[in-house]
């Protein structure tokens, strides 16, 4: 089963930026649409951005215009550039295939935005 490793989270002030990375253990990952998801305390996990195998992307309305998803298939890695961060972006961020999560969920990466 494909293993996923998220990284790049941290503590940032509102208005700041972070770049998250999601590295897959196998290149077959490159064939799939991949999503970044987030889960805030007490809330369900939600999709925030997806990218298909040829680079087409879509975003949740809450992050549209602020977040950019991209992928580097040579590295089997998907990125999430997050700009103009808001307090409500605070969550643990995960990646997985979309719409069905076919890989084992990783530990995620914590993003904390201070207001």
NUNU-827853 format. One record per residue: x, y, z of N, C-alpha, C, CB in turn; residue in one letter. Coordinates in Angstrom, 1 decimal. Glycine has a CB too. Layout:
REM residues N
<<X Y Z> <X Y Z> <X Y Z> <X Y Z> "a">
...
This chain:
REM residues 115
<<0.8 -1.2 0.0> <0.0 0.0 0.0> <0.9 1.2 0.0> <-1.0 0.0 1.2> "x">
<<0.5 2.3 -0.7> <1.2 3.5 -0.8> <1.3 4.2 0.5> <0.6 4.5 -1.9> "x">
<<2.4 4.6 0.9> <2.6 5.4 2.2> <2.8 6.8 1.8> <3.9 4.8 3.0> "x">
<<2.2 7.7 2.6> <2.2 9.1 2.4> <2.8 9.8 3.6> <0.8 9.7 2.2> "x">
<<3.6 10.8 3.3> <4.3 11.6 4.4> <4.1 13.1 4.1> <5.8 11.2 4.5> "x">
<<3.3 13.7 5.0> <3.1 15.1 4.9> <4.1 15.9 5.8> <1.6 15.5 5.4> "x">
<<4.5 17.1 5.3> <5.4 17.9 6.0> <5.2 19.4 5.6> <6.9 17.5 5.7> "x">
<<5.8 20.2 6.4> <5.8 21.7 6.1> <5.0 22.5 6.9> <5.4 21.8 4.7> "x">
<<4.2 21.9 7.8> <3.4 22.7 8.7> <4.2 23.5 9.7> <2.4 21.8 9.4> "x">
<<3.4 24.3 10.5> <4.1 25.1 11.5> <3.2 26.1 12.1> <5.4 25.7 11.0> "x">
<<3.8 27.0 12.8> <3.1 28.1 13.4> <3.4 29.4 12.6> <3.5 28.3 14.9> "x">
<<2.3 30.1 12.2> <2.5 31.3 11.4> <1.5 32.3 11.8> <2.4 30.9 9.9> "x">
<<1.8 33.6 11.6> <0.9 34.6 11.9> <-0.2 34.8 10.8> <1.6 36.0 12.1> "x">
<<-1.3 35.3 11.1> <-2.3 35.5 10.1> <-1.7 36.4 9.0> <-3.6 36.2 10.7> "x">
<<-2.0 36.1 7.8> <-1.5 36.8 6.6> <-0.2 36.1 6.1> <-1.2 38.2 7.0> "x">
<<0.4 35.2 6.8> <1.6 34.5 6.4> <1.4 33.4 5.4> <2.3 34.0 7.6> "x">
<<2.5 32.7 5.1> <2.4 31.7 4.1> <3.1 30.4 4.6> <3.1 32.1 2.8> "x">
<<2.7 29.3 4.1> <3.4 28.0 4.3> <3.3 27.2 3.1> <2.8 27.2 5.6> "x">
<<4.2 26.3 2.9> <4.1 25.3 1.8> <4.2 23.9 2.3> <5.3 25.6 0.8> "x">
<<3.2 23.2 2.1> <3.1 21.8 2.6> <3.5 20.9 1.4> <1.7 21.4 3.0> "x">
<<4.1 19.7 1.8> <4.5 18.7 0.9> <3.9 17.4 1.3> <6.1 18.6 0.8> "x">
<<3.6 16.6 0.3> <3.1 15.2 0.5> <3.9 14.3 -0.4> <1.5 15.2 0.2> "x">
<<4.7 13.5 0.2> <5.6 12.6 -0.6> <5.0 11.2 -0.5> <7.0 12.6 0.0> "x">
<<4.9 10.6 -1.7> <4.4 9.2 -1.8> <5.5 8.2 -1.9> <3.3 9.1 -2.9> "x">
<<5.3 7.0 -1.4> <6.3 6.0 -1.5> <6.4 5.3 -2.8> <6.1 5.0 -0.4> "x">
<<5.4 5.4 -3.6> <5.4 4.7 -4.9> <4.9 5.7 -6.0> <4.5 3.5 -4.9> "x">
<<5.5 5.5 -7.2> <5.1 6.4 -8.3> <3.8 6.2 -8.9> <6.1 6.2 -9.4> "x">
<<3.1 5.0 -8.5> <1.8 4.8 -9.0> <0.8 5.9 -8.5> <1.2 3.4 -8.5> "x">
<<1.2 6.6 -7.4> <0.5 7.7 -6.9> <0.3 8.8 -7.9> <1.3 8.3 -5.7> "x">
<<1.2 8.9 -8.9> <1.1 9.9 -9.9> <-0.1 9.7 -10.8> <2.4 9.9 -10.7> "x">
<<-0.7 8.5 -10.9> <-1.8 8.3 -11.7> <-3.1 8.8 -11.2> <-1.9 6.8 -12.0> "x">
<<-3.1 9.1 -9.9> <-4.4 9.4 -9.3> <-4.6 10.9 -9.0> <-4.4 8.7 -7.9> "x">
<<-5.9 11.3 -9.0> <-6.2 12.6 -8.4> <-5.9 12.6 -6.9> <-7.7 12.9 -8.7> "x">
<<-5.2 13.6 -6.5> <-4.8 13.7 -5.1> <-5.4 14.9 -4.5> <-3.2 13.7 -5.0> "x">
<<-5.8 14.8 -3.2> <-6.4 15.9 -2.5> <-5.6 16.2 -1.2> <-7.8 15.6 -2.2> "x">
<<-5.6 17.5 -0.9> <-5.2 17.9 0.4> <-6.5 18.1 1.3> <-4.4 19.3 0.4> "x">
<<-6.5 17.5 2.5> <-7.6 17.6 3.4> <-7.2 18.2 4.6> <-8.2 16.1 3.6> "x">
<<-8.1 18.7 5.4> <-7.7 19.2 6.7> <-8.8 18.9 7.7> <-7.5 20.8 6.7> "x">
<<-8.4 18.8 9.0> <-9.3 18.5 10.1> <-9.0 19.4 11.2> <-9.2 17.0 10.5> "x">
<<-9.9 20.2 11.6> <-9.8 21.1 12.7> <-10.4 20.4 13.9> <-10.5 22.5 12.5> "x">
<<-9.9 20.8 15.1> <-10.5 20.1 16.4> <-12.0 20.1 16.4> <-9.9 20.8 17.6> "x">
<<-12.6 19.0 16.6> <-14.0 18.9 16.8> <-14.8 18.9 15.5> <-14.5 19.9 17.6> "x">
<<-14.1 18.9 14.3> <-14.7 19.0 13.0> <-14.3 17.8 12.2> <-14.4 20.3 12.3> "x">
<<-15.1 17.5 11.2> <-14.9 16.5 10.2> <-13.7 16.9 9.3> <-16.1 16.1 9.5> "x">
<<-13.1 15.9 8.8> <-12.1 16.1 7.8> <-12.7 16.6 6.5> <-11.2 14.8 7.5> "x">
<<-12.2 17.6 5.9> <-12.7 18.2 4.7> <-11.7 18.3 3.6> <-13.4 19.6 5.0> "x">
<<-12.1 18.2 2.4> <-11.2 18.4 1.3> <-11.0 19.9 1.0> <-11.7 17.7 0.0> "x">
<<-9.8 20.4 0.8> <-9.5 21.8 0.5> <-9.0 22.0 -0.9> <-8.5 22.3 1.5> "x">
<<-8.3 21.0 -1.5> <-7.8 21.2 -2.8> <-7.6 19.8 -3.5> <-6.6 22.1 -2.9> "x">
<<-7.8 19.7 -4.8> <-7.5 18.5 -5.5> <-6.7 18.8 -6.8> <-8.8 17.7 -5.8> "x">
<<-5.9 17.8 -7.2> <-5.2 18.0 -8.5> <-5.2 16.6 -9.2> <-3.8 18.5 -8.3> "x">
<<-5.5 16.6 -10.5> <-5.6 15.4 -11.2> <-4.2 15.1 -11.8> <-6.6 15.4 -12.3> "x">
<<-4.1 14.0 -12.5> <-2.8 13.5 -13.0> <-2.2 14.4 -14.1> <-3.0 12.2 -13.6> "x">
<<-3.0 15.3 -14.7> <-2.4 16.2 -15.7> <-2.4 17.7 -15.2> <-3.2 16.1 -17.0> "x">
<<-2.6 17.9 -13.9> <-2.4 19.2 -13.3> <-3.7 20.0 -13.2> <-1.5 19.9 -14.1> "x">
<<-4.8 19.5 -13.6> <-6.1 20.2 -13.4> <-6.4 20.3 -11.9> <-7.2 19.6 -14.2> "x">
<<-6.9 21.4 -11.4> <-7.1 21.5 -9.9> <-8.5 22.1 -9.6> <-6.0 22.4 -9.3> "x">
<<-8.9 21.9 -8.4> <-10.1 22.5 -7.9> <-9.9 22.8 -6.4> <-11.3 21.6 -8.2> "x">
<<-10.7 23.8 -5.9> <-10.5 24.2 -4.5> <-11.8 24.4 -3.8> <-9.7 25.5 -4.5> "x">
<<-11.8 24.2 -2.5> <-12.9 24.6 -1.7> <-13.0 26.1 -1.7> <-12.8 24.0 -0.2> "x">
<<-14.3 26.6 -1.6> <-14.5 28.0 -1.7> <-13.7 28.8 -0.6> <-15.9 28.3 -1.6> "x">
<<-13.5 28.1 0.5> <-12.9 28.8 1.7> <-11.4 29.1 1.4> <-13.0 27.9 2.9> "x">
<<-10.8 28.4 0.4> <-9.4 28.6 0.2> <-9.1 29.2 -1.2> <-8.6 27.4 0.4> "x">
<<-10.1 29.2 -2.0> <-9.9 29.7 -3.4> <-9.3 31.0 -3.5> <-11.2 29.6 -4.2> "x">
<<-8.2 31.2 -4.3> <-7.5 32.4 -4.4> <-6.4 32.6 -3.4> <-8.5 33.5 -4.3> "x">
<<-6.3 31.7 -2.4> <-5.2 31.8 -1.4> <-4.3 30.6 -1.5> <-5.8 32.0 0.0> "x">
<<-4.9 29.4 -1.8> <-4.1 28.2 -1.8> <-3.9 27.8 -3.2> <-4.8 27.1 -1.0> "x">
<<-2.7 27.2 -3.5> <-2.4 26.6 -4.8> <-1.9 25.2 -4.6> <-1.4 27.5 -5.6> "x">
<<-2.5 24.2 -5.3> <-2.0 22.9 -5.3> <-1.2 22.6 -6.5> <-3.2 21.9 -5.1> "x">
<<-0.1 21.8 -6.4> <0.7 21.5 -7.5> <1.3 20.1 -7.3> <1.8 22.6 -7.8> "x">
<<1.9 19.5 -8.3> <2.5 18.2 -8.1> <3.7 18.1 -9.0> <1.5 17.1 -8.5> "x">
<<4.7 17.3 -8.5> <5.9 17.0 -9.2> <6.0 15.5 -9.3> <7.2 17.6 -8.5> "x">
<<5.5 15.0 -10.5> <5.5 13.5 -10.6> <6.8 12.9 -10.6> <4.7 13.2 -11.9> "x">
<<7.9 13.6 -11.0> <9.2 13.0 -10.9> <9.6 12.7 -9.5> <10.2 14.0 -11.5> "x">
<<9.0 13.4 -8.5> <9.3 13.2 -7.1> <8.1 12.5 -6.4> <9.6 14.5 -6.4> "x">
<<7.1 12.2 -7.1> <5.8 11.6 -6.5> <5.4 12.5 -5.3> <6.1 10.2 -6.1> "x">
<<5.4 13.8 -5.5> <5.1 14.7 -4.4> <4.1 15.7 -4.9> <6.4 15.4 -4.0> "x">
<<3.1 16.0 -4.0> <2.1 17.0 -4.2> <2.3 18.1 -3.1> <0.7 16.4 -4.1> "x">
<<2.2 19.3 -3.6> <2.4 20.5 -2.7> <1.1 21.3 -2.5> <3.5 21.4 -3.3> "x">
<<1.1 22.0 -1.4> <0.0 23.0 -1.2> <0.7 24.3 -0.7> <-1.0 22.4 -0.1> "x">
<<0.7 25.3 -1.6> <1.1 26.6 -1.2> <0.0 27.4 -0.6> <1.7 27.4 -2.4> "x">
<<0.2 27.8 0.6> <-0.9 28.5 1.4> <-0.5 29.9 1.7> <-1.2 27.7 2.7> "x">
<<-1.2 30.9 1.1> <-0.9 32.3 1.3> <-2.1 32.9 2.0> <-0.6 33.0 0.0> "x">
<<-1.8 34.1 2.5> <-2.9 34.9 3.2> <-3.6 34.0 4.2> <-3.9 35.5 2.2> "x">
<<-2.8 33.3 5.1> <-3.4 32.4 6.0> <-4.3 33.1 7.0> <-2.3 31.6 6.7> "x">
<<-5.4 32.4 7.4> <-6.3 32.9 8.4> <-6.4 32.0 9.6> <-7.7 33.1 7.7> "x">
<<-6.9 32.5 10.7> <-7.0 31.8 11.9> <-7.8 30.5 11.6> <-7.6 32.6 13.0> "x">
<<-8.8 30.6 10.8> <-9.7 29.4 10.6> <-9.0 28.4 9.7> <-10.9 29.9 9.9> "x">
<<-7.8 28.6 9.2> <-7.1 27.6 8.4> <-6.4 26.7 9.4> <-6.1 28.3 7.5> "x">
<<-6.4 27.0 10.7> <-5.7 26.1 11.7> <-6.3 24.7 11.6> <-5.8 26.7 13.1> "x">
<<-5.5 23.7 11.4> <-6.0 22.3 11.3> <-4.8 21.4 11.1> <-7.0 22.2 10.2> "x">
<<-5.0 20.1 11.2> <-4.1 19.1 10.7> <-4.4 18.9 9.3> <-4.1 17.8 11.6> "x">
<<-3.3 19.0 8.4> <-3.5 18.8 7.0> <-3.0 17.4 6.6> <-2.8 19.9 6.2> "x">
<<-3.8 16.8 5.7> <-3.4 15.4 5.2> <-3.5 15.4 3.7> <-4.4 14.4 5.9> "x">
<<-2.9 14.4 3.1> <-3.1 14.2 1.7> <-3.5 12.8 1.5> <-1.8 14.5 0.9> "x">
<<-4.2 12.5 0.4> <-4.6 11.2 0.0> <-5.3 11.3 -1.4> <-5.6 10.6 1.1> "x">
<<-5.5 10.1 -2.0> <-6.2 10.1 -3.3> <-7.6 10.6 -3.1> <-6.1 8.7 -3.9> "x">
<<-8.2 11.0 -4.2> <-9.5 11.6 -4.2> <-10.3 11.1 -5.4> <-9.5 13.2 -4.2> "x">
<<-11.6 10.8 -5.3> <-12.5 11.0 -4.1> <-12.4 9.9 -3.0> <-13.9 11.1 -4.5> "x">
<<-11.8 8.7 -3.4> <-11.7 7.7 -2.4> <-10.2 7.7 -1.9> <-12.0 6.3 -3.1> "x">
<<-10.1 7.6 -0.6> <-8.8 7.6 0.0> <-8.3 6.2 0.0> <-8.9 8.1 1.5> "x">
<<-7.4 6.0 -1.0> <-6.9 4.6 -1.3> <-5.7 4.3 -0.5> <-6.6 4.4 -2.7> "x">
<<-5.0 5.3 0.0> <-3.7 5.1 0.7> <-4.0 5.1 2.2> <-2.7 6.1 0.4> "x">
<<-3.2 4.6 3.0> <-3.3 4.7 4.4> <-3.0 6.1 4.8> <-2.3 3.7 5.2> "x">
<<-3.9 6.7 5.7> <-3.7 8.1 6.1> <-2.4 8.2 6.8> <-4.9 8.5 7.0> "x">
<<-1.7 9.3 6.5> <-0.5 9.6 7.2> <-0.8 10.3 8.5> <0.5 10.4 6.4> "x">
<<0.3 10.8 9.2> <0.1 11.5 10.5> <-0.4 12.9 10.3> <1.4 11.4 11.3> "x">
<<-0.2 13.4 9.1> <-0.6 14.8 8.8> <0.4 15.8 9.3> <-1.9 15.1 9.5> "x">
<<0.2 17.0 9.0> <1.1 18.1 9.4> <0.3 19.2 10.0> <2.0 18.6 8.3> "x">
<<0.6 19.7 11.2> <-0.2 20.7 11.9> <0.1 22.1 11.4> <0.1 20.6 13.4> "x">
<<-0.9 22.8 11.1> <-0.8 24.2 10.7> <-1.6 25.0 11.7> <-1.4 24.4 9.2> "x">
<<-0.9 25.9 12.4> <-1.5 26.8 13.4> <-1.3 28.2 13.0> <-0.9 26.5 14.8> "x">
<<-2.4 28.9 12.8> <-2.3 30.3 12.4> <-2.8 31.2 13.6> <-3.3 30.6 11.2> "x">
<<-1.9 32.0 14.1> <-2.2 32.9 15.2> <-2.8 34.2 14.7> <-0.9 33.2 16.0> "x">
<<-3.8 34.6 15.4> <-4.6 35.8 15.0> <-3.9 37.1 15.5> <-6.0 35.7 15.4> "x">
